[in-house]
């Protein structure tokens, strides 16, 4: 009868050690996790048509020098994370959309997130039916 309490106390101590090990493992994994898992929006804005100020859906925004791109949503909005801008605070964006002239615009990240609204002038390449 004396054996059961010893086994019970050992298993409780073993569970405590295992729990401590698991917590330590979680903390270490979280500290070593890639920055992309915790991506933060650093640059955002809206792309609009210059004369009407109508939002442009489907415009492509490219961070020059990184190859990272994003596309505007239905309301012309876009956002870029710190990983997408390459961790820099200054750079240039290239913006293009079918039917509009493409532009390049510099950016400077001063606050998080920095807002950069841009407008495009209608008249670029227009695709027609074949």
C-alpha positions as CSV (number, residue, x, y, z in Angstrom):
1,X,0.0,0.0,0.0
2,X,2.9,2.3,0.5
3,X,3.9,2.0,-3.2
4,X,0.9,3.8,-4.7
5,X,1.5,7.2,-3.0
6,X,5.2,7.1,-4.1
7,X,4.2,6.5,-7.7
8,X,1.5,9.2,-7.5
9,X,3.9,11.8,-6.2
10,X,6.5,10.9,-8.8
11,X,4.0,11.2,-11.6
12,X,2.8,14.6,-10.3
13,X,6.4,15.8,-10.2
14,X,7.0,14.4,-13.6
15,X,3.9,16.3,-14.9
16,X,5.2,19.5,-13.4
17,X,8.6,19.1,-15.0
18,X,7.0,18.2,-18.4
19,X,4.7,21.3,-18.1
20,X,7.7,23.5,-17.3
21,X,9.6,22.0,-20.3
22,X,6.6,22.6,-22.6
23,X,6.2,26.2,-21.5
24,X,10.0,26.8,-22.0
25,X,9.7,25.3,-25.5
26,X,6.8,27.5,-26.4
27,X,8.6,30.6,-25.2
28,X,11.8,29.7,-27.1
29,X,9.8,29.0,-30.3
30,X,7.9,32.3,-30.1
31,X,11.2,34.2,-29.7
32,X,12.7,32.5,-32.7
33,X,9.7,32.7,-34.9
34,X,10.2,34.5,-38.2
35,X,9.2,38.1,-38.4
36,X,6.7,37.3,-41.1
37,X,4.5,35.5,-38.6
38,X,4.2,38.8,-36.7
39,X,4.1,41.1,-39.8
40,X,3.0,44.6,-39.1
41,X,1.5,47.0,-41.7
42,X,3.9,49.8,-42.2
43,X,2.7,51.4,-45.4
44,X,-0.9,51.7,-46.5
45,X,-3.1,53.9,-48.7
46,X,-5.6,54.3,-51.4
47,X,-5.1,54.4,-55.2
48,X,-7.6,56.7,-56.9
49,X,-8.3,58.1,-60.4
50,X,-6.8,61.6,-60.5
51,X,-9.7,63.6,-61.9
52,X,-12.7,61.8,-60.4
53,X,-11.0,60.5,-57.2
54,X,-12.7,57.2,-57.8
55,X,-10.9,54.2,-56.2
56,X,-9.0,52.0,-58.6
57,X,-9.5,48.3,-57.8
58,X,-6.8,45.8,-59.0
59,X,-3.9,48.3,-59.2
60,X,-0.6,46.7,-58.7
61,X,1.8,48.3,-56.2
62,X,5.5,47.1,-56.3
63,X,8.1,48.0,-53.8
64,X,11.1,48.7,-56.0
65,X,14.2,46.8,-55.2
66,X,12.4,44.0,-53.3
67,X,10.1,42.4,-55.9
68,X,7.3,42.5,-53.4
69,X,3.9,43.4,-54.8
70,X,0.3,43.8,-53.6
71,X,-2.9,44.7,-55.3
72,X,-5.6,47.2,-54.3
73,X,-9.0,45.8,-53.2
74,X,-12.4,46.9,-54.4
75,X,-12.1,50.2,-52.5
76,X,-8.7,51.0,-54.0
77,X,-6.9,50.3,-50.7
78,X,-3.6,48.6,-50.2
79,X,-1.3,47.7,-47.4
80,X,2.3,46.5,-47.1
81,X,4.0,44.8,-44.2
82,X,7.5,45.4,-42.9
83,X,8.6,42.2,-44.6
84,X,7.3,43.4,-47.9
85,X,9.1,46.7,-47.8
86,X,12.3,44.9,-46.9
87,X,12.6,46.5,-43.4
88,X,13.6,49.8,-44.9
89,X,12.2,53.2,-44.0
90,X,12.6,54.9,-47.4
91,X,12.2,53.6,-50.9
92,X,10.0,53.8,-54.0
93,X,6.7,52.3,-55.1
94,X,5.7,51.6,-58.7
95,X,1.9,51.7,-59.3
96,X,0.2,50.5,-62.4
97,X,-3.3,49.6,-63.5
98,X,-4.8,48.8,-66.9
99,X,-6.1,52.0,-68.5
100,X,-3.9,54.4,-66.5
101,X,-0.4,55.8,-66.8
102,X,2.0,54.0,-64.4
103,X,3.7,56.1,-61.7
104,X,6.7,55.8,-59.4
105,X,6.5,57.5,-56.0
106,X,9.0,57.7,-53.1
107,X,8.0,56.8,-49.6
108,X,9.3,57.6,-46.2
109,X,8.0,55.6,-43.2
110,X,7.7,57.9,-40.3
111,X,4.9,56.4,-38.2
112,X,3.3,53.0,-38.1
113,X,1.5,52.7,-40.3
114,X,2.4,55.5,-42.8
115,X,-0.3,56.4,-45.2
116,X,0.5,57.1,-48.8
117,X,-2.5,57.9,-51.0
118,X,-1.7,58.1,-54.7
119,X,-3.6,58.9,-57.9
120,X,-3.3,57.7,-61.4
121,X,-4.1,59.6,-64.6
122,X,-6.4,57.8,-67.1
123,X,-5.1,57.1,-70.5
124,X,-2.5,54.4,-70.3
125,X,-2.8,51.1,-72.1
126,X,-6.3,50.0,-72.6
127,X,-7.0,46.4,-73.6
128,X,-9.7,45.8,-76.1
129,X,-11.4,42.6,-77.3
130,X,-9.7,40.5,-79.9
